[in-house]
Amino acid sequence: MKKYLLILLLGLTSAMQAQAQPMKIDWQDLQGKVEPYQDPFGDLTEDQLYNLSVYGRITEMKKVFPSYKLTDAMLKEAEDAKAQLIKEKVDIDEMFAQRDIIMEKRKKASLVTNDLLANREIEMSGYMLALEFDNGEVSEFLLVPTIGACSHKPVPPANQLIYVKAKQSIAAGSPYMPIKITGTLRVTPSTQDLYLVDGKKQIKMAYSLDGAIVEPFIATH
């Protein structure tokens, strides 16, 4: 009987310790479940996407700005792009018809959060994009998934950004410094102004983490 109680006690203690440990998550975990949809653009090559964008942009300019004189070089570029797409059997009209539909579906998918992580103690790594500096130290920042996100690269979806307030400020060793954060994750959709060299951007984010423990992160292989 004593042996049974001891085993039970040890099991409960282990379960409590495991529960007290922060959940280690990655960026994919932040994405909520969305209804699957067929994205025809996903089947195109980079060259096909480029040709489609060239043809679409110049065609749109002709419609929206009829008085604007397009150069012969621009018109030829559009015709060459169209000819190549037709040669490769890309249905241009269908792609343009699907464009707004797919953009709307992508937008909705970018806002869907994983509510199972709400108010959970988590641990994850990423890159620190400082919002403000104070004598070389940072206490408020965005945690982003890739180097260059929001400035040199496109802004990630809202469910791939975390607004972080650190428990203690941390020295910013370099732009996009790799870090690990630990704390309670909140699902708090918001918009934040980000001031960059080329001007101000409004960034939408779906998560926040207040009073976070912030540590430099060194990847191990």
N, C-alpha and C positions, 0 to 999 in steps of 0.2 A: 504493500500500500504506500509506504514511504517512498519507495523507488518510483512508483507511478506518479505520485504528487511532485516529485523532484523533476521528472521528465516533463510533466505538464507545465511546471513553473519555468523551466528552461525554455520550453517552446514559446510560452507567452512573452518571456523576456526578449527572446530573439525577434519575435513578431513586432514588439514595441520598438525595439532598436531599429529594425528595418523601416518601420513606419516613420520614425523620426528622421531618417536620412532623406535628404532632398532627392527628388526624382530627376535622374539625368535624362535630358531630352535633346533633340536636335531640331533643326529648322523645319523639317518635314512634319514633325509632330504638331507644329503650330497651325498647320493647314486643316481647316474643318472639312467635313465630308460634303461633296457636292454631287449633284446628279450627273453621271457621265454624259458627255456629248461628243459628237464627231466634229473634229476641227480639220477642215479640208486643207488649211494652210500648213498643218503639221506634216503633210505629205510632200510639200514642195521643197526643192533644193534651195540653197542660199542664192544661187544665180537666178532661179525662177522668182523667188521672193523679191529680189532686187529689180528684175525686169518688170514685175507686176507693179512695184512701187513707182518706178520711173514712168511707166505708161499711165498709171492712175494719176500721178501728180500733175503731169503735163496736160492730160485730158481734162482734169478738174480745173486747171488754170484757164483753159480755153472757155469753159462754161461760166466760171465765176467772174473772170475778168476779160470779157470779150474784146475790150478796147486795148488790152495789153498786147503788144506785138511780141510774139514769141520768135526767137531767133531760128534760123534755118537749122542750126546745130541741134537745138532743143527738139525741134519737130522731127528731125532725122533720128535722134536718139529714141524718141517715143515710138516711131515706126519700126525701128530695128528691134526694140524690146517686144513690140506686139508680134512682129514676124517670128521671133524666136519662140515666144510662148505658143503661138499657133503651131509651129513646127513640132514642138514638144507635146502637143495635144493638151495644153492647159486651157480649160474653159474660162476665158477671161470674164465674160458676162456673169457666169455663175459665181465666180470668186468675188466679184464686186457686189453681187446680190447678197452673198453670205457675210460680207465684211462687217456690217453694222451689227448683225445678229451675233456673230462670234465675239466681237468687241464687248458687247453687252454681257455675254455669258462669262467672258474672262474677267470683266469688272466685278460681277457678282461673286465669282469664285475667289477673287482676291480679298474679299471682305469677310468671307466665312471663317469663323474662328473655331477652335477646338475647346468647347466649353467644359470638357472633362478636366482641363488643366486649370480652370478658374479657381483662384485662391489656394492653389497647391504650391508647396515648397519645391522649387525646381533648381536645377543647376544646368547651365548650358554655356557654350562658348560662341564667340563671334568677334566682330570688330567694332571698336569704339569710334563713333563719329561725334565729336564734341559739339555741344550747342553753345557753351560759354567757357571761357578760360579765366582763371583767377591766379595770376602769378605762375602760370605754367601748369596749374592743376585744374582738374575737371571734376565736377560733382553731378552734372546733368548731361546726359548724352543719349544718342540713339545707338542701340545695339543692332548692327546690320550684318547680313550673311556673307557679304563679299567685299573685298577691297575695292574702293572707288564707288560703291553704291551711293546714290543720291547726288554725287558731284560729277565724277568723270563718267559714270555709267548711269543707265536709267534708274529711276526710283523703284525699289522693290515693292511688291504688293503690300497693302496695309497689314495683312496677317503674317508678314515677314519682317516686321519692324517692332522693336520694343523701346518704349520711352523709359529711361532708367534714371532714378535718383539714387546716388550712392550713399551708403551709410557714412563713409568717410571719403573725402576727395582723394583722387589718385593723380600722380604725376603723369602727364601725357607725353610719353617718350617719343611718339611719332604719330603722324596722321594714320588713322585706321589701325591703331595698335591692337594686336590680338589679346583678348581678355576672356576671363571666365567670370560669370556672375552667379550668385546664389541668393535666393530670396523668394518671396511670395508673389506669384504671377497673378496679375489682375487683367480681366477682359474689360478694357476701357477705351473704346474707339474715340480718337481725338485728332486734332490737327495742330501741327506745330510749325512755326516759321523757322526756316533754316537759311542763314545768311552765308552766301558763298561769294567767291571772287566775281562771278558773272551775274550776281544779283541775288534776290530773295526767292526762295521756293517755299511753297506750302506743302508740307509732308503729312499724309494721312497714315496713322498707325492704329493698330487694333489692340495692342497690349501695353501694359506698363508694369514697372516693378519699382517700388519705393523702399528705401532703406536697404539697398542691395549691398552685399559683400562683393567687392570687385578685386580680382587678382589678375596679374599677367598670366597669359596662357601660352604654354609651350606644347606644341603638338608632338605626340610620340608615335613612332611608326613601328 
